[in-house]
Amino acid sequence: MGKIKSKMIRRSAKSLVQKGIQFTQKFDDNKLVLGNILPSKKIRNQIAGLLAKMKQFEAIKEKNLQKSLK
């Protein structure tokens, strides 16, 4: 089993995406974007990792949708 993210981490990640901040599938890029926004290193890393995972899942979802349309 994987680690379970707290509600605060998930809620914060969703709110950042809704604000229109562009994130990528790479953890390091997301960490740099969040560097100035979040004071806590641990929370910044958790949110950056969750956002990378969410973007990867979205890419897989789009890929499967395109396959099903063909």
C-alpha positions in Angstrom: 0.0 0.0 0.0 1.1 3.5 -0.7 1.2 6.5 1.6 -2.1 8.2 2.2 -2.1 12.0 1.6 -3.9 14.1 4.2 -7.0 16.1 3.2 -5.0 19.3 3.6 -2.5 18.3 1.0 -5.2 17.2 -1.5 -7.3 20.3 -0.9 -4.3 22.6 -1.3 -3.2 20.9 -4.5 -6.7 21.3 -6.0 -7.0 24.9 -5.0 -3.6 25.7 -6.7 -4.7 24.0 -9.9 -8.0 26.0 -9.8 -6.0 29.2 -9.5 -4.5 28.6 -12.9 -1.0 27.8 -11.9 0.6 25.6 -14.6 2.2 22.3 -13.3 3.9 19.5 -15.1 4.4 15.8 -14.7 7.8 16.3 -13.2 8.3 16.6 -9.5 11.3 18.9 -9.7 9.6 21.4 -11.9 6.5 21.5 -9.6 8.8 21.9 -6.6 10.4 25.0 -8.2 7.0 26.5 -9.0 5.9 26.0 -5.4 9.2 27.2 -3.9 8.1 30.8 -3.3 4.5 30.0 -2.4 4.9 27.5 0.4 7.1 28.1 3.4 7.3 24.5 4.6 9.7 22.2 2.8 7.8 19.0 3.7 4.4 20.3 2.6 5.9 21.7 -0.6 7.4 18.4 -1.5 4.2 16.5 -0.8 2.0 18.9 -2.9 4.6 18.8 -5.7 4.5 15.0 -5.7 0.8 14.8 -5.7 0.5 17.3 -8.5 3.0 15.4 -10.6 1.0 12.2 -10.0 -2.3 14.0 -10.9 -0.8 15.3 -14.2 0.5 11.8 -15.1 -2.9 10.3 -14.4 -4.6 13.0 -16.6 -2.2 12.2 -19.4 -3.0 8.5 -19.2 -6.7 9.3 -19.1 -6.4 11.4 -22.3 -4.4 8.8 -24.1 -7.0 6.1 -23.3 -9.8 8.4 -24.4 -8.1 9.0 -27.7 -7.6 5.3 -28.2 -11.3 4.7 -27.6 -12.3 7.3 -30.1 -10.3 5.7 -32.9 
